[in-house]
């Protein structure tokens, strides 16, 4: 409801309740405006519609791809969205990503953990709730400044400026954006997946990403030892997530089905199959094994399957896991992706070993033969050595074209000596163009970096520690942090205000009138920053 109309409605309401006469309708309307979302479900329903609209826009125009950065704390997510609004004017097509890797490494009560689903399940939904708490506070913080300016204009009798400010308030764009949230491999059986998905949705998640690894063997997508599950097991978890969305009334919730088959060489189970060519039989056709010529070839405890009309003894490790055929990864990826999209998933995530548009496009084009509007969420992972990868891609391209590459040593292209070379500059341009190219050529709807703020926190802390505890002393903070905050207009330079001090002062006045003891008077040192 527009602010002015809400003031009128509250004026009528307060008149009907004479004992509430200390409450000013302007204050109540202001507090309502500064709190646009009452529950996480409100957020999930709102952001699901945004994401669905973005998906439709991308289908019509691939330049309309979306992006996000992974955030491990509510404050990090908040500052990211404040920065986006400051630099670009709005938050369109910019999301948040919640990384299971960062939850494990930074948010577990056990301390830092590897990305193996060992952290507490509730840490995931807890971080979603925390992120949205900070984004809602950013709304309140930004609107609070507008309302203070409005009050000042009204007291000065400047009706034109007051009208402009009311328009800004009524048309304020929220910092609330979709979160793509990582549920790992579902943290247990399908019932466990359903229960956690409900918590995540209730906290505000409109999009849940789930992977086809074995839950209790889960590994980071960029590490070895990944074990996948048969399609029936994975589809049961997709159904569990969909039913969680439907139960909670988020009818257009989004499911991203991730396949780790490109790098996974193992399976825990042999799939159930009833006839040749069914889904279970297709999965089993990729299992490596030895053809059995005679009964004597079967040893005690051996497992035997029928594969392509022949009896085969699958290769089983000491762990009991079965091995896939070498070189079968891409074909397994295609089968995974088509099966997921045809059974309830909305988008795909293909975990690759390098950022190569051609490689991604080759797989996506095969998927699109069965599902023409297939779309990807793609991990622009810090696990890739981006500099080396793109320099090697340029090197290989030049070599294929017959160009002289004798001035470059392919294995040593990470060296700083190549930074200013033609190869280095072109590789940087290819890196800058990667997201646009992959959106256009490889069906990538959403580009994310899983754990960038893990790295930025470490890098900035290293720079500050080096100077502060060294010869620079306090200058390291002043020159490297505060001076930059002031000159770049970073809101945190007024950290008391960013943390809600001004909002609290205004509420004190709302609650206690002239008796309010405020923190923002003339002796507040934050006044040094204007």
N, C-alpha and C positions, 0 to 999 in steps of 0.2 A: 504494500500500500504506500502511495506517495506520502512523504513526511507531513505535509500540510494537512492532508485528509486524515492522517492518523492522529494529529494533534486535535483536530475537530472531534473525532470519534472519542478520544480519551477525555476531552473536555466534557462531553455529554455523560460519559461513564462516571467521571469523578463527581459531577453534580448530583448523580443518583446515589452517591455514597458520601454523605456530608462529613463523616468521621475521617475521611481520607483527604481532608482539605489542605494538609501540609504538602501533598504531592502536586507538583506542577505537571500539567499535561505535556509540555515541551520536553521535560526531563524523561518521562516515561516513553514518549515517542522516540526520543533520541536513543535510549537504551535498547528499544526494540530494533531500531535501524542498525545499531551496532552489533546485533546478534541475529544474523539472517537465518542460521540453521540451528534448530533445537536438538537434533539427534544425528547420530552417524547414519542412520537409515535415510534421513532427509538428504544427507550429502550423497550417499550412494545412488539414490534415485535421480538426483540432479545431475551428477557427473556421468551417469550411464547414458543419459540422453545426449550430453555433450559428445561423448565418445562415439556413440552410434552415428550422430550427425557428421562427425569428422571422418568416420569410416566411409560414409556415403559420399562425402565430398572428395575423398581420395580416389574412390572408384571412378569418379568423373574427371579428376584432374590430379595426376600423380605428384604435381608440385606441391600439393596440399598435404604433404606428409607431416607427421607429428614427432615431437622429441621430448626427452626427459633426461634428468640426471638423478642418479641414486642418492638418497639422503638417509643418513643414519641417526639423525636427531631432529626433533621438531623445529629447533631453532635454525638448523641448516636449511630445511625445507622452506621455512618462512622467509629467510633472507634471500633465498633463490628467487622466490616468487615476487618479493618486493623489488629485487634487482631487475627482473624481467619487466615488471610494470614501469619501472623508472626508465629503462632503456628503449623499450618497444611500445609503450603506451597501453598494451593490453596483454592478456595471458593466452590468447587464442593459440591452440595447437601446441601448447607447452604443458606437459604433465609432470608428475612426480613418479619416480620408480622406487619401490621398496625392495631392496636386495636381501635375499636370504643369507648371502655371503656376509654382508655387513652386520646383519642381526647376529650371526654366529660369532663374528670377530669382535664386535663392539657392544652388544646388548645383552649378552648372557650373564646370568649370575654366577656361572662357573668360571667366568673370565674368558679371555680370547680362545675361540675354538675354531678348528678347521670347518670348512663348508660340507658337513656330513650329517646335517639334521640332528645334531646332538643337543642343540639349544632348546630352551623351553618353548613349547608351542605358543603359549600365550604372549611370548615376547613379540611375535609377529603382529598380532592384533593390537597389542599394546602400543607398538610403534605407529601403526596406522592411526590410532586414536590420538597419540601425541602429536603427530604431524598435523592433523586437522585442528587440534586445539591451538597450535601455534598459528595456523593459517587463519583461523577465526579471530584470533587476537590481532593479527595483522589488519584484518578488516576493521576491527574496533579501533585500533590505533590510528589508521588512516582517516576514518570517519570522524574520530574525535578531534583531529586537527581542523577538519572542515566545519564541524559544529562550533568549535571555539571561534573560528573566523566568522561564522554566521552570527554568533552572539555579539561579537565586536562590531560587525557591520550594522546590526539592528540597533545596538546602543548608540551608534554614531548617526543613525537615521539615514544610512546609505541604502536605500531600497533597491537600487539597481544591482549593487554588489550582492546584497542579500538574496535577490532573485537568482543570480548566477550560482551562488553557493547552494541554494536549495535544489537547483537543477543538477548540480554535480552530485549532491547527496542522493537524489532520486535515481540517478543514472550510474551510480557507483558500481564498478565491476569488482566482484569478489575475488579474493586471492584463492578461493577454493577451486581446485582443478582435479581432474581424474588422477587416481593413483593406480598404477599397475603393480599388483602385490604378489610376491613370490611365496607360494605355498610349498615349495620344494617338491618332493614326491608324494606329498599328502600326509606325512607324519603318521603312518600306520595303515590300517585297512581302510576300506571305503567309508565305514562309519566314522572313523577318526577324521578322515578328510572332510566329511560332511559337517561334523561338529566344529572343526577349526574354521572351515569356510563360513559358517554362520557367524562366528565371532568376528571374522575379518569384515564381513559385509555389515554387520551391526556397528562396527567401528568406522565404516565409511567407504570401504573398498567397492568399486563398481567393476573392477577387472581383476581376475585372479589367473595367475600363470602357474601351470602344473606340468611336471616333467615325467617322462616314462621310465625313470630309473626305479629300481627296487628300493623301497622306502628305507629299509634297515641296512642297505649297502650304498646309500646315496653318496656320490662324490661330486666335488666341484666340476662343472662342465669342461674346465680346462686342465683337468688332471686325469691321470690314468686310472684304470680299475673300475670303470663305469659298467654297471650291469643293468640291462633293460628287462622289462616285463612283457609277457604276451599282450596282444592288443585287448583281449577281453578284460584283463585286469585293469588296464589303463582306462578303458571306456567306462568301467564301473565307477571310477573316481571322477571322470568328467560328468557322469550322470549325478553323482553325489553333489558336486559343486552346482550344477544346474538346478537341482531340486532345492538346494539351500537358497539360491537366488529367488526361486519362485515362491518358496515358503515365506520369505520375508518381503515379498511384493516388489522386488527389483526385477521386473519381468524382462528388461532389456540389458541385464548384466552380461558382461563380456568374459569369455573363457579363452585363454591362450594356451594351446597345447604345444608343449616343448618336446622335441625329440633329441636325444643324445646319441642316436644310433650311429652317427657319422664317426664318432670316436669310441663308441662302446663295442668291445669285442666279445662280450659275455652275456649269457642269459641265465637266470636262476631256474627257470622252468621250461619244460617242453610244453608247448601249447596243446590244449585239447582240440582234437580234430575229428570230424565225423565222416567227411568224404573228401576225396582228392580235390584240391583247388579252393577249399574254403579258407577262411582267414587264418585259422590255426595251422592248416597245412602250409599256407604261404609263409608263415612265420618260421615253421620248422624246416622249410626248404633251405633256409640260410644257415642252419646248424652244420658245422663241420663234422665229418665222421668218416669211418672206413666201411666200405661195402663188405657185407658178410657173405662169404662164398659157401661156407658149410657150418653146421651147428657147432663143430669143435672150436670155431673162432670166437664163440661166446664164452666169456669167463664168468666166474662167480661175481654177482653184483653188477654186471654190465646192464646197461639200458639199451634197448633196441627199438628203433622206429622204422616205419616204412616211408621212404623218401624217393619220389619219382619212380615208383614201381619197384624199388629195390629195398632189401633189408639193410639198414645202416646202423652201425654202432657209433653214437655220438661221442666226440672227444670230450671227456670230462676231467676237470682239474681236481687236485686233491681237496679243494674247498667244496666240491660237489657242483660247481658251476659248469655250464656247458659253453663251448667255444663256437663262435660264428666263423664262417668261411672268410678267409682273408679277401679284402677287396669288395666285400658285400655291403659296406656301410651306406653308400649312396642309394642303392636300391632299397635298403631297409628304411632309410629316411623317407623316400618317396611313398612307400607303402604306409608308413606311420602317419605321414601328413594327410594323405588322401583319406585314410580310415578315420582319422580324428575329425576332419572337416565334414565327412559324411555321417558322423555320429555325434554331433552336438557341439563341437568346438567352433569358435568364431574366427580365430586367427592362429597362426603358427609361429613357432620359435624354433629355428634350426641352429643348433650350436655348432659352429665351425672352428677350424683350427687356425684360420687366418682371415683377414678382411679383404676378400677378393670378389668384386662385383660379378665377374664372369662365372666363378664357381657357384655363387648363390643363384644367379640367374639360370644356370643350367638345370639346377634342381627345381626351381620354381616353375620354369617352363614345362617341365614334365608333370608337375602337380596340376598346373592349369589345364592340361589336357583333360583331366577328370573334373576339376573344380575351377572354372574360368576366373572367378573373382577371388581366388586365394590371395591372402595378404599375410605379411610377416611382421612380427616384432623382432628386431635384430639387435643383438648385443654388441655394441662398439667397445669391446672389452679392453680394459687395461692389461689383461693377460697377453694381448698381442703386442709385439714390438712394432708399433706402427711405422716408425721411421725406417727400420730395416726392411720391413715387409714391402712398403711402397717403393723404396729405392731398388729393391730386388725385382719388383714387378716392372719398373721402368727399364732396368738393365735387361731383363729377359725380353721385353718388348722390342727394345732397340736391337738386341742381338738377333732376334727373329727377323727384323726388318733388314738386316744386313749392315747396320751401322757399326762403326768402329767403337768398341767398348774397352779397348786395351788400356785406357787410362784409369779404369776402375777395377777394383778387386771385389768381386761379388760378396764374398764372405765377410769382408771388412767394411761394408758400406755404411755401417753405423758410425764410423769415424767422423769426427768434427771437421776433418779436412775436406769432406765432401759437401759441407753445408752450403757453400756458395757456388758450387758447380752447376752446370746446366742440368745434370741428372738430379742433384739434390733439390733444385728449385722446382723441376717438373714433378718430382715425387711429392713435394709439399702441396703443389696445386692439385694433384690427384687425391691427396688426403683431404684437402678442403672441399673437393667436389664429391667425395665418396658418398655422403648421405643423399645428395641430389641425384647422383647417378644410380645408386641402389634403389631409390624410390621409383625412378623412372624405368629402369631396366630389369630389376629383380624383385618387384612386388613388395618392397619394404614400406609398410605404412607407418611404422613407429621405430625411430632410432633412439636408443638409450645407451648411456654409459652406466654400467652396473655400480661401480664403486669409485667414482671420481673424487668425491668429497673425503673419502678415506685418505687418498693421496694428497689432496690439497691441504688437509689438516696437518699431515705429517710434514709436508714441504714448508708451509708457512711457519710452523713451530720450529723446524730446524733452522730456518733463516733468522728468526727472532732469538733463539737460544744462542746461536753462534755469535751474534753481535752483542746481545745484552750481557752475557757472561764473559765476553771478551773485552777488547779495548774500547768499543763504542759505548758500552754502558747504556744509559737511558736514551742516548741518541738512537740506538737501534730501534727502540719502540717508537720514538717520536718521528723519526724519518721514515721508517719502514712500515709503520701502521697508522698512527694518529694523523700525521700530516697528509697522508694519502686519503684517509677517511674524510677529512675536512674538504680537500680539494676535489674529490670525486663525488661528494655529496652522499656518503654512506650514512644511512640513518643511525647506525649503531654508535656513531661518535657521541650522540646524546643517549648514552646507554640507559640512563634512568627513565627517559621518556619511552625508549624502545621496550623496556621491561614493564611499562604500564603505569609509571608514576603519575603522569598527567591525567590518565583515566581515573586512577584512584583519587586524585585530588578533586576532580569534578564530581565523582560519586559522593565524596565526603560532603560537598556542598549540597548535593541533592538530598542527602540523608539528614544533615544537621544544620543546614542553612548557614547563617553568619557565625555559628559556633564552630564551624569546621576548622580544624588545625591542618593547614596544608603544608606540603613539602616543597612546593615549587615557588617559594617567595624569592626575595631579592638576594638572600644569602645562599641560594642553591648554586653551586659552582658550575652546573650545566649551562648557566646563563652566559658563560664565556664563549660558547659556541654559537651565539646568535639566536 
